[in-house]
Amino acid sequence: MTNFIIGADHAGFDLKEAVKSFLINAGWVVTDVGTCDHSPVDYPDLGAQVAGRVSAGEFSRGLLICGSGVGMSIIANKFPGIRAVLALDEEMAVLSRKHNDTNILVLAGRCTDEKKAVAILRAWLETAFEGERHQVRLDKIRKWEQTLCRKNNGTQEDRL
């Protein structure tokens, strides 16, 4: 298996711990950037750590968890090359991999129980990108990212 990076805010802490155990038992090497308890933290800080390291190529995939999953999705998708998906069921996870080659899975800690989260994660991990017509679309997204970074005088990392 390869390395995997995860992070969660306080609302996603319990689910992160449960999912982390699943990943480790499945043979993944897991880097956990936090949070480490239920104390309030700001989700953008943790989301940026995970997304930044996936964007930089240090990790090929990551997992983020917050209360609704929306905040983590927003921050993660600010980084070049990140295709984060908030998946509430296995079908969303599978389609995001097949059609969008998503590299960060986002879960909703307040809306997803442990059993469902593991099923979603398993489906996401086991699904391959189909490529072909979907690659053409990803190439267009990459082109937009490059264009927007040039217009803003630098890379995404420079602006953070």
URZIBEL-V108923 format. One record per residue. N is the residue number from 1. RES is the residue in one letter. PHI is phi in degrees with one decimal (999 if undefined). PSI is psi in radians with two decimals (none if undefined). D_CENTER is the distance of its C-alpha to the mean C-alpha in Angstrom with 1 decimal. Layout:
N|RES|PHI|PSI|D_CENTER, N|RES|PHI|PSI|D_CENTER
This chain:
1|M|999|2.90|17.7, 2|T|-105.7|3.11|15.4, 3|N|-76.7|2.65|13.7, 4|F|-139.2|2.38|10.3, 5|I|-114.2|2.38|8.8, 6|I|-134.2|2.70|8.0, 7|G|-159.3|2.65|9.0, 8|A|-152.1|2.69|10.6, 9|D|-87.9|-3.03|13.4, 10|H|-60.3|-0.59|16.8, 11|A|-73.8|-0.32|16.2, 12|G|-107.3|0.04|13.4, 13|F|-55.8|-0.92|15.3, 14|D|-60.8|-0.76|17.2, 15|L|-67.0|-0.66|14.5, 16|K|-58.9|-0.79|12.5, 17|E|-62.2|-0.72|15.8, 18|A|-66.4|-0.79|16.6, 19|V|-69.3|-0.62|13.5, 20|K|-60.1|-0.74|13.9, 21|S|-60.7|-0.74|17.4, 22|F|-59.4|-0.82|16.6, 23|L|-61.3|-0.81|14.5, 24|I|-62.4|-0.77|17.4, 25|N|-64.9|-0.44|20.0, 26|A|-84.8|-0.03|18.5, 27|G|100.0|0.08|19.0, 28|W|-78.3|2.58|15.7, 29|V|-93.4|2.03|16.1, 30|V|-108.2|2.22|13.7, 31|T|-103.7|2.07|13.3, 32|D|-106.9|2.00|12.9, 33|V|-89.9|0.04|12.9, 34|G|111.2|-3.11|14.1, 35|T|-76.1|2.92|15.5, 36|C|-107.9|0.04|18.4, 37|D|-165.4|-2.93|20.2, 38|H|-89.1|0.07|20.7, 39|S|-64.7|2.39|22.0, 40|P|-57.3|2.34|20.6, 41|V|-136.7|2.87|18.1, 42|D|-92.7|2.07|16.5, 43|Y|-56.6|-0.57|12.9, 44|P|-60.5|-0.56|12.7, 45|D|-64.9|-0.78|13.9, 46|L|-75.8|-0.69|11.2, 47|G|-61.9|-0.67|8.3, 48|A|-67.8|-0.62|10.3, 49|Q|-62.1|-0.83|10.9, 50|V|-68.2|-0.91|7.5, 51|A|-62.5|-0.69|6.9, 52|G|-61.9|-0.70|10.6, 53|R|-76.1|-0.55|10.8, 54|V|-71.5|-0.76|8.6, 55|S|-58.8|-0.67|10.6, 56|A|-77.1|-0.13|13.7, 57|G|88.5|0.10|13.4, 58|E|-69.2|-0.56|13.6, 59|F|-131.3|2.55|10.8, 60|S|-86.8|-0.43|10.1, 61|R|-145.2|2.71|6.9, 62|G|-147.0|2.95|4.6, 63|L|-134.0|2.33|4.3, 64|L|-127.3|2.52|5.2, 65|I|-139.6|2.26|8.5, 66|C|-137.3|-3.05|11.3, 67|G|-55.6|-0.97|14.4, 68|S|-100.7|-0.31|13.8, 69|G|87.7|-0.27|10.0, 70|V|-70.3|-0.84|11.4, 71|G|-59.0|-0.80|11.6, 72|M|-63.7|-0.65|8.1, 73|S|-62.7|-0.74|7.4, 74|I|-62.3|-0.90|10.5, 75|I|-65.7|-0.73|10.0, 76|A|-61.0|-0.73|6.8, 77|N|-76.1|0.04|8.8, 78|K|-80.6|-0.25|11.8, 79|F|-93.6|2.41|11.1, 80|P|-57.8|2.37|12.9, 81|G|80.5|-0.04|11.5, 82|I|-90.3|2.32|8.0, 83|R|-127.9|1.48|7.5, 84|A|-92.8|2.47|4.8, 85|V|-128.4|2.34|6.6, 86|L|-87.5|1.91|8.2, 87|A|-109.2|2.16|10.1, 88|L|-99.3|-0.16|13.3, 89|D|-153.5|3.02|15.0, 90|E|-64.3|-0.65|15.1, 91|E|-61.8|-0.75|16.4, 92|M|-61.2|-0.72|13.6, 93|A|-63.9|-0.80|11.2, 94|V|-63.9|-0.85|14.0, 95|L|-64.5|-0.61|14.8, 96|S|-65.4|-0.59|11.4, 97|R|-76.3|-0.84|11.7, 98|K|-61.2|-0.79|15.5, 99|H|-99.9|-0.46|15.8, 100|N|-120.7|-0.05|12.8, 101|D|48.8|0.82|11.5, 102|T|-60.2|2.51|7.8, 103|N|-118.7|-0.09|6.0, 104|I|-133.4|2.22|2.2, 105|L|-97.1|2.35|3.7, 106|V|-116.9|2.31|5.1, 107|L|-117.7|2.66|8.6, 108|A|-98.2|1.83|11.8, 109|G|-61.9|-0.55|13.7, 110|R|-87.6|-0.16|17.0, 111|C|-120.0|-0.07|16.9, 112|T|-129.5|2.12|15.7, 113|D|-81.5|2.97|17.9, 114|E|-59.3|-0.79|17.3, 115|K|-60.7|-0.80|18.8, 116|K|-65.8|-0.72|16.8, 117|A|-61.4|-0.76|13.5, 118|V|-64.6|-0.70|14.6, 119|A|-63.9|-0.74|15.9, 120|I|-63.8|-0.84|12.7, 121|L|-61.5|-0.79|10.8, 122|R|-59.4|-0.82|14.0, 123|A|-60.2|-0.73|14.3, 124|W|-65.6|-0.77|10.9, 125|L|-68.1|-0.57|11.8, 126|E|-88.4|-0.07|15.3, 127|T|-101.1|2.30|15.0, 128|A|-95.4|2.71|15.8, 129|F|-72.2|2.34|15.6, 130|E|-80.0|-0.39|19.1, 131|G|69.3|-2.47|19.7, 132|E|48.3|-2.11|23.0, 133|R|-61.4|-0.47|23.1, 134|H|-72.0|-0.56|19.3, 135|Q|-64.0|-0.64|19.3, 136|V|-58.7|-0.71|21.8, 137|R|-68.8|-0.70|19.5, 138|L|-66.0|-0.62|16.7, 139|D|-62.1|-0.66|19.5, 140|K|-65.4|-0.71|20.6, 141|I|-62.6|-0.78|17.2, 142|R|-59.9|-0.71|17.4, 143|K|-63.0|-0.74|21.0, 144|W|-62.6|-0.73|20.3, 145|E|-58.3|-0.79|17.8, 146|Q|-64.8|-0.73|20.7, 147|T|-63.9|-0.78|23.3, 148|L|-66.6|-0.66|21.7, 149|C|-64.6|-0.71|21.2, 150|R|-64.8|-0.73|24.9, 151|K|-63.2|-0.53|26.1, 152|N|-94.9|0.29|24.6, 153|N|58.8|0.95|26.3, 154|G|143.6|-3.13|23.7, 155|T|-84.8|2.95|20.1, 156|Q|-58.9|-0.73|17.2, 157|E|-62.0|-0.64|17.5, 158|D|-61.9|-0.54|21.2, 159|R|-85.1|-0.25|20.7, 160|L|-80.8|none|18.5
